[in-house]
């Protein structure tokens, strides 16, 4: 009888371990890894994904299994473990009441230690170390248990939902792992400190996240610092400005004002015949520039510039006044760092 009770107790600890591992794996597993495994034909991953999409009921089933197995283990502990230590306690010739109490305490303590160690801590550590693998293996069995215990789980789940609603909480059926830019930035910094990514990779990733919080005003060239050409300047005069500035795109300034009409591209000027050196550049060669606002975010501006196939944009405020220009290079440098080409002057 004692041997049978001990065997049943060991089985209950194993059952408890399965429910604990399933519970932690349900919470810790990552959906995208399970989806990859499911696409590769892993049947366990398919069932694991199904379980995660029904998280509330699955966790309720795991908790019910843990509770029932723990209660049954406590019931079996006294007759099994207590029966083993009873002969030794009897030899101490203690009063019967003391013997029963000590035997009960020893049985309960031993069962609690074994339950905590083998039924809780070990499966928890395994599930946290390999949550996806654990869930793929246990989900098929756990899904069957949840189906069998559906009525009891439904009642307990509804009672739990009613209990948390007065505190302003709403039970969820699926864990969302989506995170925002601040959390991503923290993860990137931690990965760099741990040596998982190089310094250059960290800079690129951090720059990509920062791009969505920087505005045009932070990188634009102010209007007073913009190198421009006049709409009536000759080809020779514009070529002198190109050589002096090293620019391939030159904004065209309106006569007597700060407004910019567009820009000349050196590629268009090269197509003009040599005899046009002393003539004003034809106005039809003025290319339109994209118009952006100072408060626009750089990631939005980058998308707009790519869509318009424009490398230069004029920055105008709410009143329509030109306050500067911004180039695609200015925006990209916020992402990858300083970009220097053969036209940039060397540092002094």
C-alpha positions as CSV (number, residue, x, y, z in Angstrom):
1,X,0.0,0.0,0.0
2,X,2.8,2.4,0.9
3,X,4.7,1.6,-2.3
4,X,1.6,2.2,-4.4
5,X,1.0,5.6,-2.6
6,X,4.7,6.5,-3.3
7,X,4.3,5.6,-6.9
8,X,1.1,7.7,-7.2
9,X,2.9,10.6,-5.5
10,X,5.7,10.5,-7.9
11,X,3.3,10.4,-10.8
12,X,1.5,13.4,-9.4
13,X,4.7,15.4,-9.1
14,X,5.4,14.5,-12.8
15,X,1.9,15.7,-13.8
16,X,2.4,18.9,-11.9
17,X,5.8,19.4,-13.6
18,X,4.1,19.1,-17.0
19,X,1.4,21.7,-16.2
20,X,4.1,24.1,-14.7
21,X,6.3,23.7,-17.8
22,X,3.3,24.3,-20.1
23,X,2.3,27.4,-18.2
24,X,5.7,29.1,-18.4
25,X,6.2,28.0,-22.0
26,X,2.8,29.5,-23.0
27,X,3.9,32.9,-21.6
28,X,7.6,32.9,-22.6
29,X,7.4,31.5,-26.1
30,X,7.8,33.8,-29.1
31,X,5.1,33.7,-31.7
32,X,7.4,34.4,-34.7
33,X,9.6,31.4,-33.8
34,X,6.6,29.1,-33.5
35,X,5.3,30.4,-36.9
36,X,8.6,29.6,-38.5
37,X,8.5,26.1,-37.1
38,X,4.9,25.6,-38.2
39,X,5.7,26.7,-41.7
40,X,8.4,24.1,-41.7
41,X,5.8,21.4,-41.0
42,X,6.1,21.0,-37.2
43,X,2.7,19.7,-36.1
44,X,3.6,20.6,-32.5
45,X,4.3,24.2,-33.4
46,X,0.9,24.4,-35.1
47,X,-0.8,23.2,-31.9
48,X,1.4,25.5,-29.8
49,X,0.3,28.5,-31.9
50,X,-3.3,27.5,-31.4
51,X,-2.8,27.3,-27.7
52,X,-1.2,30.7,-27.5
53,X,-4.2,32.2,-29.4
54,X,-6.4,30.8,-26.6
55,X,-4.1,31.8,-23.8
56,X,-6.6,32.6,-21.1
57,X,-8.3,29.2,-21.3
58,X,-5.0,27.4,-21.7
59,X,-3.5,29.1,-18.6
60,X,-6.7,28.3,-16.6
61,X,-6.3,24.7,-17.6
62,X,-2.7,24.6,-16.5
63,X,-3.5,26.2,-13.1
64,X,-6.4,23.8,-12.6
65,X,-4.0,20.9,-13.3
66,X,-1.4,22.3,-10.9
67,X,-3.9,22.8,-8.1
68,X,-5.5,19.4,-8.4
69,X,-2.2,17.5,-8.6
70,X,-0.9,19.5,-5.6
71,X,-4.0,18.7,-3.5
72,X,-3.9,15.0,-4.3
73,X,-0.2,14.9,-3.5
74,X,-0.9,16.4,-0.1
75,X,-3.5,13.8,0.5
76,X,-1.2,11.0,-0.4
77,X,1.8,12.4,1.5
78,X,0.7,11.4,5.0
79,X,-0.1,7.7,4.4
80,X,2.9,7.1,2.1
81,X,5.8,9.1,3.6
82,X,4.3,9.1,7.1
83,X,4.0,5.3,6.8
84,X,7.7,5.1,6.0
85,X,8.9,7.1,9.0
86,X,6.4,5.7,11.5
87,X,8.5,2.6,12.5
88,X,11.5,4.9,13.3
89,X,9.4,7.2,15.3
90,X,7.8,4.3,17.2
91,X,11.2,3.2,18.3
92,X,11.7,6.5,20.0
93,X,8.8,5.6,22.3
94,X,7.2,9.0,22.0
95,X,3.6,9.6,22.9
96,X,1.2,8.5,20.1
97,X,0.0,12.1,19.6
98,X,3.5,13.4,19.2
99,X,4.4,10.6,16.9
100,X,1.5,11.3,14.6
101,X,2.2,15.1,14.6
102,X,5.9,14.6,13.8
103,X,5.1,12.0,11.1
104,X,2.6,14.4,9.6
105,X,5.1,17.3,9.6
106,X,7.8,15.1,8.1
107,X,5.5,13.8,5.4
108,X,4.2,17.3,4.5
109,X,7.7,18.8,4.5
110,X,9.2,16.1,2.3
111,X,6.3,16.3,-0.1
112,X,6.5,20.1,-0.2
113,X,10.3,20.0,-0.9
114,X,9.9,17.4,-3.7
115,X,7.0,19.2,-5.2
116,X,8.8,22.6,-5.1
117,X,12.0,21.1,-6.6
118,X,10.8,18.6,-9.1
119,X,7.3,19.8,-9.7
120,X,7.9,23.5,-9.9
121,X,11.5,24.8,-10.1
122,X,13.0,22.2,-12.5
123,X,10.2,22.4,-15.1
124,X,10.1,26.2,-14.8
125,X,13.8,26.5,-15.6
126,X,13.5,24.1,-18.5
127,X,10.5,26.0,-20.0
128,X,12.2,29.4,-19.6
129,X,15.4,28.1,-21.2
130,X,13.6,26.6,-24.3
131,X,10.0,27.9,-24.3
132,X,9.2,27.1,-27.9
133,X,10.6,23.6,-27.9
134,X,8.9,22.9,-24.6
135,X,5.5,24.2,-25.8
136,X,5.7,22.3,-29.1
137,X,6.2,19.0,-27.1
138,X,3.6,19.6,-24.4
139,X,0.9,21.5,-26.4
140,X,-0.7,18.3,-28.0
141,X,-1.2,16.7,-24.5
142,X,-2.3,20.0,-22.9
143,X,-4.8,20.7,-25.6
144,X,-6.5,17.4,-24.9
145,X,-6.6,18.1,-21.2
146,X,-8.2,21.5,-21.8
147,X,-10.9,20.0,-24.0
148,X,-11.7,17.3,-21.4
149,X,-11.8,19.9,-18.5
150,X,-13.6,22.5,-20.6
151,X,-16.6,22.9,-18.3
152,X,-14.6,23.4,-15.2
153,X,-12.2,25.7,-16.9
154,X,-15.1,27.8,-18.3
155,X,-16.5,28.3,-14.8
156,X,-13.2,29.1,-13.3
157,X,-12.3,31.4,-16.1
158,X,-15.5,33.4,-15.9
159,X,-15.1,33.7,-12.1
160,X,-11.6,35.0,-12.5
161,X,-12.7,37.5,-15.1
162,X,-15.4,38.8,-12.8
163,X,-12.9,39.1,-9.9
164,X,-10.4,41.3,-11.8
165,X,-12.9,43.6,-13.6
166,X,-13.6,45.8,-10.5
167,X,-9.9,46.7,-10.6
168,X,-10.1,47.9,-14.2
169,X,-8.5,44.9,-15.8
170,X,-9.7,42.9,-18.8
171,X,-8.6,39.4,-19.4
172,X,-6.8,38.8,-22.7
173,X,-6.8,35.7,-24.9
174,X,-3.4,36.3,-26.5
175,X,-0.1,37.9,-25.5
176,X,1.1,40.7,-27.8
177,X,4.9,40.8,-28.1
178,X,4.9,44.1,-30.1
179,X,7.2,46.7,-28.6
180,X,7.8,50.3,-29.2
181,X,10.9,52.3,-30.1
182,X,12.0,53.0,-26.5
183,X,12.0,49.3,-25.7
184,X,13.8,48.5,-28.9
185,X,16.5,51.1,-28.1
186,X,17.0,49.6,-24.7
187,X,17.4,46.1,-26.3
188,X,19.9,47.4,-28.8
189,X,22.0,49.1,-26.1
190,X,21.9,45.9,-24.1
191,X,22.9,43.8,-27.1
192,X,25.9,46.1,-27.8
193,X,27.1,45.9,-24.1
194,X,26.8,42.1,-24.2
195,X,28.8,41.9,-27.4
196,X,26.0,40.5,-29.6
197,X,26.3,43.4,-32.1
198,X,29.2,45.5,-33.3
199,X,29.5,49.2,-32.6
200,X,28.8,50.0,-36.2
201,X,25.7,47.9,-36.2
202,X,24.6,49.5,-33.0
203,X,25.0,53.0,-34.6
204,X,23.0,52.0,-37.6
205,X,20.1,50.5,-35.6
206,X,20.1,53.3,-33.1
207,X,20.1,55.8,-36.0
208,X,17.1,54.1,-37.6
209,X,15.1,54.4,-34.4
210,X,16.2,58.0,-33.8
211,X,15.1,58.9,-37.3
212,X,11.5,58.7,-36.4
213,X,11.9,61.3,-33.6
214,X,14.1,63.9,-35.4
215,X,12.6,66.7,-37.4
216,X,13.6,68.4,-40.6
217,X,14.5,71.6,-38.6
218,X,17.3,69.6,-36.8
219,X,19.2,68.8,-40.0
220,X,18.2,71.4,-42.6
221,X,20.6,74.0,-44.0
222,X,19.3,77.5,-43.0
223,X,18.2,79.7,-45.9
224,X,21.1,82.2,-45.2
225,X,23.7,79.4,-45.6
226,X,22.2,78.0,-48.8
227,X,24.4,78.3,-51.8
228,X,22.2,79.5,-54.6
229,X,22.3,80.8,-58.2
230,X,20.2,83.4,-59.9
231,X,17.6,82.6,-62.5
232,X,19.3,84.9,-65.1
233,X,22.9,83.7,-64.4
234,X,24.9,82.5,-67.4
235,X,26.1,78.9,-67.8
236,X,29.7,80.1,-67.2
237,X,28.7,81.8,-64.0
238,X,26.8,78.8,-62.7
239,X,29.8,76.5,-63.6
240,X,32.0,78.8,-61.4
241,X,29.6,78.3,-58.5
242,X,29.5,74.5,-59.0
243,X,33.3,74.4,-59.0
244,X,33.6,76.6,-55.9
245,X,30.8,74.8,-53.9
246,X,31.3,71.2,-55.1
247,X,27.5,70.9,-55.4
248,X,25.8,69.0,-58.2
249,X,22.4,70.5,-57.4
250,X,22.1,74.2,-56.9
251,X,18.8,75.9,-55.7
252,X,17.7,78.8,-58.0
253,X,16.8,81.9,-56.0
254,X,14.0,84.2,-57.0
255,X,14.9,87.8,-57.9
256,X,14.9,90.1,-54.9
257,X,13.7,87.6,-52.3
258,X,14.5,84.5,-50.2
259,X,12.2,82.2,-52.1
260,X,13.6,79.3,-54.1
261,X,12.1,78.5,-57.6
262,X,13.7,75.1,-57.9
263,X,17.1,73.8,-58.7
264,X,19.6,73.3,-61.5
265,X,21.2,69.9,-61.8
266,X,24.7,69.7,-63.2
267,X,23.7,66.8,-65.4
268,X,21.2,69.0,-67.3
269,X,23.8,71.8,-67.6
270,X,26.3,69.4,-69.2
271,X,23.9,68.8,-72.1
272,X,24.0,72.5,-73.1
273,X,26.2,73.3,-76.2
274,X,29.6,75.0,-75.7
275,X,28.4,78.1,-77.4
276,X,25.8,78.6,-74.6
277,X,28.5,79.5,-72.1
278,X,27.6,83.2,-72.1
279,X,23.9,82.8,-72.3
280,X,21.5,82.6,-69.3
281,X,20.5,79.0,-68.6
282,X,17.1,78.2,-70.0
283,X,14.4,78.4,-67.3
284,X,12.9,75.1,-68.4
285,X,16.0,73.4,-66.9
286,X,14.8,74.4,-63.5
287,X,13.7,71.3,-61.6
288,X,11.0,71.5,-59.1
289,X,11.9,70.7,-55.5
290,X,9.9,68.8,-52.9
291,X,8.4,71.1,-50.3
292,X,8.6,69.9,-46.6
293,X,7.8,71.5,-43.3
294,X,10.3,72.1,-40.5
295,X,8.4,70.0,-38.1
296,X,8.1,66.9,-40.4
297,X,9.8,63.8,-39.1
298,X,12.9,62.6,-40.9
299,X,11.6,59.1,-41.6
300,X,8.5,60.5,-43.3
301,X,10.6,63.0,-45.3
302,X,12.9,60.2,-46.4
303,X,9.9,58.2,-47.7
304,X,8.6,61.2,-49.5
305,X,11.9,62.0,-51.1
306,X,12.3,58.4,-52.3
307,X,8.8,58.4,-53.7
308,X,9.3,61.7,-55.5
309,X,12.9,60.6,-56.6
310,X,14.1,63.9,-55.2
311,X,17.4,64.5,-53.5
312,X,16.8,68.0,-52.5
313,X,13.8,69.6,-50.8
314,X,12.9,73.2,-49.9
315,X,11.8,73.8,-46.3
316,X,8.9,76.2,-45.8
317,X,7.1,77.2,-42.6
318,X,3.4,77.4,-42.0
319,X,3.4,80.9,-43.6
320,X,4.9,79.7,-46.8
321,X,8.3,81.4,-46.1
322,X,11.4,79.5,-47.2
323,X,13.5,78.8,-44.1
324,X,16.1,76.4,-45.6
325,X,16.8,73.2,-47.6
326,X,17.3,69.6,-46.7
327,X,19.0,67.0,-48.9
328,X,18.6,63.2,-48.9
329,X,22.2,63.1,-47.8
330,X,21.4,65.1,-44.7
331,X,18.7,62.6,-43.8
332,X,20.7,59.5,-44.5
333,X,23.6,60.8,-42.5
334,X,21.4,60.8,-39.5
335,X,21.0,57.1,-40.1
336,X,24.5,55.9,-41.1
337,X,26.7,58.8,-39.9
338,X,28.8,61.3,-41.9
339,X,29.0,60.6,-45.6
340,X,32.0,62.1,-47.4
341,X,32.6,62.0,-51.1
342,X,35.3,63.4,-53.5
343,X,33.6,66.8,-53.5
344,X,33.9,67.3,-49.7
345,X,36.9,69.3,-48.6
346,X,39.4,67.5,-46.3
347,X,39.4,68.4,-42.6
348,X,42.0,71.0,-41.7
